[in-house]
Amino acid sequence: MSPADATDSSAYPLLIKQLLLTPLAVCPGQEIVYGDTVRHDYRTLQDRIGQLAGLLTSLGVGYGDTVAVMDWDSHRYLEAYFAVPMIGAVLMMVNVRLAPEQIAYTLNHSGARVMLANREFLPVLEGIEAQLPDLHTRVLLDDAGGPLPAGFVTEYETGLRTATPTGHFPDFDENTRATVFYTTGTTGRPKGVYFSHRQLVLHSLAGMAALGSAPRQGRLHRGDVYMPITPMFHVHAWGLPYVATLMGLKQVYPGRYQPAQLLALIAREKVTFSHCVPTILHMLLEHPAAEETDLRDWKVIIGGAALPRALAQRALARGIDIFGGYGMSETCPLLTLAQIDVDALDDPDQVVSLRTKAGIPVPLVDLRIVDPDLQDVAHDGIATGEVVARAPWLTEGYLHDPEASRALWAGGYLHTGDIGNIDGGGYLRVTDRIKDVIKTGGEWISSLALEDIIALHPAVSEVAVIGIADEKWGERPLPLVVRQAGSEVSEAEIIELIAARSRSGDISRYAIPERVIFVESIERTSVGKINKKKLRGLHDPAVASLVRE
């Protein structure tokens, strides 16, 4: 229903605007920081949200219209997180790391007519100009300064200053669509997933409850300083900007991710809470400035890929409170967090083991491990099945794709495409993607388990394990290894590392690879995940021949 239809004064729909009520009432002077250039408080955030809403309204944006944003992590993006849905429009977050033709596809598919675009992305937009006939209104986001490019109606700050601010945001149906973004899958075109005001508010409340109820480890509280190191275009930066705003935390937005700048912000702004993929944390710890940066008060959720045991041990040695989390684009994304009662655990090995799991379900999540008939498997930490879930914030489906939406929700549960197990304590461990598990010798071998073993070698910087076709065994594991700078490790050493674990009964003998390939780097997706489809295309002759055909 439209805003005009919301006439019941007793109704209290769950709307994104309500996430601002508490911080503005109790800590309006709290800071929001953007890199080295911007520092203001929550009162200013409120004013700028009203100004942005007024600007968008003056540009013809109305209820149900789609506004695209193409920016690095910034205070402007946070303002768009609120202003766009608060006027009943849909925020479309452009994945700036997609190929240009994919960016054009997602803009057209989402129905975006208005865009807020950073000057840095003008070359990309110019290259796909002919493919964007309906993107008729553009606002420039500009850090560097310079003339207004052709085709842009105004610069963001100028537009905010000259707009008539929106002073009142109406109530409307809480099931109104608030956001849409696109998956970064490695097969086919990106798929649009979308979320309502109700879903985002409930996701924020559940995330706050899960993080705030931890006794010590992995706890987010009012004294924390938050900085995302997951792009704001990717699954709402895991929903944490909404949570941080709801809690009234000091927030730090770093712009483009540059290791030296990230480490400098952590030190200068006393950042205590972040989230990122393993690749980013590895990059930060490898940077020379990390040695001089005190990381002892930093809490970091690792998601997007399994937290390698070796990386966890390295982070813990630096005093980082590191722990895993799990979700996906379709789940908004939080499903689980690997929080533990560290005071109740005497065994350091057990502590690391639990921190590197996906974790326990956050409130309101119905999480199951099921067989192909959707029957539960045992929660013994051994039996595996597909991870399926229900929660009030999971996407209803894929935008304009009913067939894929039905498959996603087959049997009434959202199918993640991941396989894993749950132990007696309720902790989920994701053992692989269904499409990445290695089927060899009549057994299923987890590529993630093999990666974890290999990554423990001190000379290994990064590793990815893929399955390649084999006439006798169906598939065989192939480790792709990046050596640490200045270190040496041989193929025989890697193979023996796995063989030793097989002899001790930790892993199947079929998991022992016949060869290892040393590479300079490992192919990744636009959000930093290992791109195993591309790796198979590069290193498996059978897959490569199909790609060529």
C-alpha positions, 0 to 999 in steps of 0.5 A, a space after each residue: 500500500 502507498 503512504 496515503 493508505 497507512 491511516 490506522 494510528 494504532 499501527 506501528 509498522 516496522 520501518 527503517 526510519 525507526 532504527 534512528 529513534 534511539 540513537 538520536 534520543 540518547 547519543 545524538 553527539 556520537 561521531 560518524 567518520 569518513 576517511 580523513 575528510 569528514 567527521 560529524 555527529 548523528 544530528 548531522 546524519 539526521 539532517 543529511 538524511 532529510 536533505 537527501 530525501 528532499 533532493 531525491 523527491 525533487 528529482 522525481 523519485 517516488 514510492 516504489 522507484 529504484 535508486 542505484 548507488 555506486 560508491 565506496 564505503 562512505 558516510 554518503 552510503 550510510 545516508 542512502 541506506 536510510 533516506 532512499 527506503 524512508 521515502 518508500 523507494 528501493 535502494 539498489 546497491 551496485 557491485 562496482 567490482 562486476 564486469 561493466 556489462 554485468 553492471 549494466 545488466 543489474 541496473 537495467 534488471 532492477 529498473 533503476 532510473 536514478 543513480 548516485 555515482 562516485 566520480 571514480 566510476 565515470 569511466 565505467 559508466 561512460 563505457 556502458 552508456 549506450 546500454 543504459 537507456 532508462 537511467 535518466 537522472 544522475 547525481 555525482 558523488 565527489 571527493 576530488 572536486 572538479 566540473 560536473 560531468 555531462 549527464 549529471 544533474 547535480 553534485 551530491 553536496 550541492 544538491 543537499 544544500 539546495 534541497 528542501 529537506 524532508 522533515 516528516 517520513 510517513 508510515 507505510 506497509 512494512 512489507 514494502 521493498 527497501 533494498 535490492 542487490 545482486 548475487 556474485 555467483 560464478 554461473 550465469 547472470 547475477 540474480 537480484 535479491 530483495 528485502 523489505 523494511 520489516 525484514 531489515 528491522 528484524 535482521 537488525 534486532 536479531 543481529 544486535 541481540 546475538 552480538 550483544 548477548 555474548 558474555 565476553 567474546 564476540 560481544 558488540 556493545 555501546 562503547 565499541 567503534 565500528 568500521 566495516 571492511 565488507 563492501 556496503 554494496 554486498 549484502 548491506 555490509 552484512 547488515 552491521 551499519 544498520 545495527 551500529 546505527 541502531 545502537 548509536 555506535 561511533 562509525 568509521 567508513 574507510 572509502 576504498 579498501 587500502 591496507 595502510 589506510 585501514 590500519 591507520 584508521 584502526 589506530 587513530 579512531 580506536 576501531 574495535 569491531 569490524 567484519 571481512 572475508 579471510 582475504 582482507 584480514 590476510 592482506 592486513 596482517 601481511 602489510 608492514 604497518 600491521 607490525 606497528 598497529 595495536 590490534 588487541 582490542 579489535 573484534 572481527 567477524 570472518 564470513 564469505 568463506 570459511 575461517 582458516 585455522 591458520 589465519 585464526 591462530 595468527 590473528 589470535 596471536 596478535 590479540 584479535 578476537 576473531 570468530 566466524 559467521 555464516 550467511 549468504 546474499 539470500 539470507 540478508 545475511 546473518 544466520 550464525 555466529 561462532 561466539 563461545 564462552 571462552 572462560 569455560 574452555 581450558 583447551 586452546 585447540 578447542 577454542 580455535 576449533 569453535 571460533 573457526 566454525 560457522 557458529 550457532 544460529 542467531 535468534 529467530 533462525 530455524 537452521 537444519 542439516 538435511 538429506 536429499 529428502 529434506 530429513 534431518 541428519 544427526 547432530 553429532 558433528 560428523 553426519 553431513 547434509 545440505 544447510 537449509 534455513 528459515 527466518 523472517 528476513 530471508 529473501 522471498 526469491 529472485 527478482 523477476 525469476 520465479 523458477 529460480 525462486 521456487 528452487 530456492 525455497 523447495 520444501 518450504 526452506 531456503 536452500 543454501 547450496 552448502 553442506 555441513 554438519 552440526 555438533 552436539 552443542 549446536 555449532 554449524 561447520 560448513 564443510 563445502 559448497 555442494 558444487 565444490 565438494 570433491 567426489 573421489 574413490 566413492 567418497 565426498 572429500 571437503 575441499 575446505 578441510 584440505 585447505 585448512 590442513 595445507 594452510 597450517 604449513 608456515 611457508 603457505 600464504 594462500 591455498 585453494 583446492 579444486 576437484 579435477 576430472 579423473 577417469 579412474 576415480 571420478 575426481 581428484 583433489 588439486 591444491 593450488 598454493 601461493 608460497 609466503 614471500 621468501 619461503 620455500 615449500 615443495 610439492 612433496 612436502 604438501 603431499 606428505 602433510 596431507 598423507 600424515 593426516 590420513 595415516 592418523 585417521 583425520 582424513 580419507 586416503 582418497 584426499 591425498 593429492 597426486 600433485 600440487 601446483 604453485 601459483 602467484 595468486 588465486 582467482 577470486 570473485 568480486 567480493 573476495 571469495 575463491 572463484 573455484 569455477 574459474 580455477 577449474 577452468 584454468 587447471 582442469 583440462 576437461 572443464 577448460 575444453 567445455 569452456 572453449 567449446 
